[in-house]
Amino acid sequence: MTDKTARRNALIALLDSDEFRNSPCATVGPTNLWISSNAKDAVLAKSACTGCPVRAGCAGYAVEYREPEGVWGGLDLAERESIQRRTARNQHRQNKNQRMADQKAALAGVSRFTRPDKALVRTARQLQIVQALCAADGDMRLAADTLVGTGYAALCSQYKGMAARVGLPDPFYENVPEVLTRLAVALAAANLGQAA
């Protein structure tokens, strides 16, 4: 359905409603009061719309289809344009928030390696290798999800606090040296690959 067809159908539905037949603009008769460019007429039209049973539908139609002139649902053109701008800003803000949430979700797995406060800043190549290893190896993933740069002693002493946060299994601390060694080898290979 084209925009013109949808607009026409919405207007016909509004004009055919039982509530519209009793509205001020339908009972006054043929008048230019609602489409006049005179400010005095606009004030009179707005006051006539105050108790109208179809005011909300009329205003909604005019805002949605950008009616270019007149008073619709008690709103003149400037008021309708203000509503349209506010709606566009809100939509833009919602879209921006959604994009930011999507980006955060996409980077969630990488953030543990890129936080400077944890001294785990890695190059892009190292991150790619670690991500590939983590995807292929469950032990490597567990090691990557913890604070790899702190070493075996720090990991064991912090185990109880981390277990609840990242969901580590109980025997994890027994495998830490092996996993850290494998991760160190992978990172060294990445460094050698960059140097070559």
PADOKOL-40176 format. One record per residue (C-alpha): x, y, z; residue in three letters. Coordinates in pm, whole numbers. Layout:
<atoms>
> X / Y / Z / ALA
...
</atoms>
This chain:
<atoms>
> 0 / 0 / 0 / MET
> 142 / 338 / -96 / THR
> 173 / 628 / 145 / ASP
> -102 / 820 / -35 / LYS
> -339 / 524 / -13 / THR
> -263 / 472 / 356 / ALA
> -311 / 842 / 422 / ARG
> -643 / 848 / 236 / ARG
> -766 / 535 / 418 / ASN
> -671 / 680 / 757 / ALA
> -855 / 1005 / 682 / LEU
> -1163 / 820 / 554 / ILE
> -1168 / 604 / 868 / ALA
> -1147 / 917 / 1082 / LEU
> -1422 / 1099 / 891 / LEU
> -1652 / 794 / 884 / ASP
> -1638 / 737 / 1259 / SER
> -1953 / 798 / 1465 / ASP
> -1760 / 1025 / 1700 / GLU
> -1659 / 1252 / 1412 / PHE
> -2020 / 1314 / 1314 / ARG
> -2071 / 1490 / 1650 / ASN
> -1739 / 1677 / 1645 / SER
> -1725 / 2058 / 1624 / PRO
> -1562 / 2063 / 1282 / CYS
> -1837 / 1839 / 1137 / ALA
> -2131 / 2026 / 1293 / THR
> -2020 / 2383 / 1225 / VAL
> -2071 / 2337 / 854 / GLY
> -1851 / 2449 / 569 / PRO
> -1601 / 2691 / 715 / THR
> -1237 / 2773 / 669 / ASN
> -1185 / 2807 / 1043 / LEU
> -964 / 2494 / 1067 / TRP
> -753 / 2570 / 758 / ILE
> -725 / 2946 / 795 / SER
> -380 / 3105 / 815 / SER
> -523 / 3374 / 1042 / ASN
> -398 / 3340 / 1402 / ALA
> -737 / 3441 / 1543 / LYS
> -910 / 3162 / 1349 / ASP
> -648 / 2914 / 1472 / ALA
> -721 / 3007 / 1833 / VAL
> -1096 / 2961 / 1775 / LEU
> -1037 / 2626 / 1604 / ALA
> -816 / 2505 / 1890 / LYS
> -1078 / 2603 / 2146 / SER
> -1345 / 2418 / 1946 / ALA
> -1124 / 2106 / 1949 / CYS
> -1097 / 2107 / 2328 / THR
> -1389 / 1875 / 2402 / GLY
> -1391 / 1688 / 2072 / CYS
> -1429 / 1308 / 2098 / PRO
> -1193 / 1246 / 1802 / VAL
> -928 / 1496 / 1905 / ARG
> -656 / 1237 / 1973 / ALA
> -720 / 1048 / 1648 / GLY
> -732 / 1369 / 1449 / CYS
> -405 / 1498 / 1598 / ALA
> -242 / 1156 / 1553 / GLY
> -342 / 1149 / 1187 / TYR
> -205 / 1500 / 1125 / ALA
> 126 / 1425 / 1299 / VAL
> 177 / 1087 / 1134 / GLU
> 95 / 1202 / 782 / TYR
> 250 / 1549 / 821 / ARG
> -62 / 1746 / 736 / GLU
> 83 / 2072 / 593 / PRO
> -178 / 2323 / 708 / GLU
> -462 / 2396 / 945 / GLY
> -557 / 2295 / 1296 / VAL
> -595 / 1921 / 1351 / TRP
> -687 / 1782 / 1691 / GLY
> -619 / 2116 / 1856 / GLY
> -264 / 2135 / 1715 / LEU
> -144 / 2388 / 1461 / ASP
> 139 / 2322 / 1215 / LEU
> 415 / 2447 / 1447 / ALA
> 296 / 2224 / 1732 / GLU
> 272 / 1921 / 1504 / ARG
> 623 / 1984 / 1368 / GLU
> 753 / 2010 / 1725 / SER
> 601 / 1670 / 1805 / ILE
> 752 / 1523 / 1488 / GLN
> 1100 / 1655 / 1576 / ARG
> 1073 / 1522 / 1931 / ARG
> 959 / 1183 / 1801 / THR
> 1250 / 1175 / 1553 / ALA
> 1498 / 1263 / 1832 / ARG
> 1359 / 991 / 2057 / ASN
> 1376 / 737 / 1775 / GLN
> 1734 / 838 / 1698 / HIS
> 1825 / 806 / 2067 / ARG
> 1665 / 460 / 2086 / GLN
> 1850 / 349 / 1772 / ASN
> 2178 / 484 / 1910 / LYS
> 2124 / 306 / 2242 / ASN
> 2047 / -18 / 2058 / GLN
> 2363 / 15 / 1845 / ARG
> 2571 / 78 / 2157 / MET
> 2419 / -225 / 2330 / ALA
> 2493 / -439 / 2024 / ASP
> 2854 / -317 / 2018 / GLN
> 2897 / -389 / 2389 / LYS
> 2759 / -739 / 2342 / ALA
> 2992 / -801 / 2047 / ALA
> 3296 / -684 / 2243 / LEU
> 3206 / -856 / 2570 / ALA
> 3445 / -1146 / 2511 / GLY
> 3732 / -918 / 2412 / VAL
> 3694 / -663 / 2691 / SER
> 3875 / -875 / 2948 / ARG
> 4188 / -857 / 2733 / PHE
> 4167 / -489 / 2646 / THR
> 4112 / -328 / 2987 / ARG
> 4426 / -124 / 3070 / PRO
> 4348 / -141 / 3444 / ASP
> 4410 / -517 / 3432 / LYS
> 4739 / -484 / 3240 / ALA
> 4611 / -721 / 2972 / LEU
> 4636 / -490 / 2674 / VAL
> 4716 / -708 / 2376 / ARG
> 4768 / -647 / 2008 / THR
> 4491 / -723 / 1763 / ALA
> 4680 / -1027 / 1632 / ARG
> 4721 / -1171 / 1981 / GLN
> 4352 / -1119 / 2048 / LEU
> 4261 / -1302 / 1729 / GLN
> 4480 / -1599 / 1820 / ILE
> 4350 / -1612 / 2177 / VAL
> 3991 / -1590 / 2055 / GLN
> 4051 / -1875 / 1809 / ALA
> 4212 / -2089 / 2079 / LEU
> 3934 / -2010 / 2324 / CYS
> 3671 / -2112 / 2072 / ALA
> 3848 / -2443 / 2008 / ALA
> 3961 / -2539 / 2359 / ASP
> 3747 / -2529 / 2674 / GLY
> 4047 / -2509 / 2912 / ASP
> 4191 / -2223 / 2710 / MET
> 3858 / -2044 / 2733 / ARG
> 3856 / -2079 / 3111 / LEU
> 4207 / -1938 / 3130 / ALA
> 4121 / -1652 / 2898 / ALA
> 3815 / -1564 / 3105 / ASP
> 4029 / -1520 / 3417 / THR
> 4308 / -1274 / 3478 / LEU
> 4574 / -1456 / 3275 / VAL
> 4848 / -1198 / 3327 / GLY
> 4854 / -1234 / 3706 / THR
> 5018 / -1579 / 3726 / GLY
> 4947 / -1902 / 3905 / TYR
> 4978 / -1783 / 4268 / ALA
> 4750 / -1486 / 4220 / ALA
> 4494 / -1699 / 4038 / LEU
> 4485 / -1956 / 4316 / CYS
> 4452 / -1693 / 4588 / SER
> 4173 / -1517 / 4400 / GLN
> 3999 / -1838 / 4295 / TYR
> 3710 / -1825 / 4541 / LYS
> 3609 / -1472 / 4438 / GLY
> 3643 / -1544 / 4069 / MET
> 3461 / -1876 / 4079 / ALA
> 3129 / -1711 / 4154 / ALA
> 3187 / -1429 / 3906 / ARG
> 3287 / -1635 / 3601 / VAL
> 3137 / -1973 / 3690 / GLY
> 3461 / -2174 / 3719 / LEU
> 3445 / -2545 / 3809 / PRO
> 3598 / -2659 / 4141 / ASP
> 3903 / -2844 / 4004 / PRO
> 4003 / -2543 / 3791 / PHE
> 4300 / -2447 / 4009 / TYR
> 4464 / -2786 / 3941 / GLU
> 4480 / -2714 / 3566 / ASN
> 4597 / -2352 / 3587 / VAL
> 4971 / -2413 / 3526 / PRO
> 4906 / -2628 / 3218 / GLU
> 4654 / -2386 / 3072 / VAL
> 4875 / -2082 / 3140 / LEU
> 5168 / -2256 / 2975 / THR
> 4962 / -2332 / 2664 / ARG
> 4836 / -1974 / 2654 / LEU
> 5190 / -1836 / 2693 / ALA
> 5306 / -2054 / 2402 / VAL
> 5020 / -1927 / 2185 / ALA
> 5098 / -1564 / 2270 / LEU
> 5469 / -1619 / 2204 / ALA
> 5380 / -1770 / 1865 / ALA
> 5173 / -1462 / 1791 / ALA
> 5467 / -1237 / 1881 / ASN
> 5701 / -1441 / 1660 / LEU
> 5449 / -1418 / 1376 / GLY
> 5445 / -1039 / 1408 / GLN
> 5823 / -1012 / 1422 / ALA
> 5867 / -1217 / 1106 / ALA
</atoms>
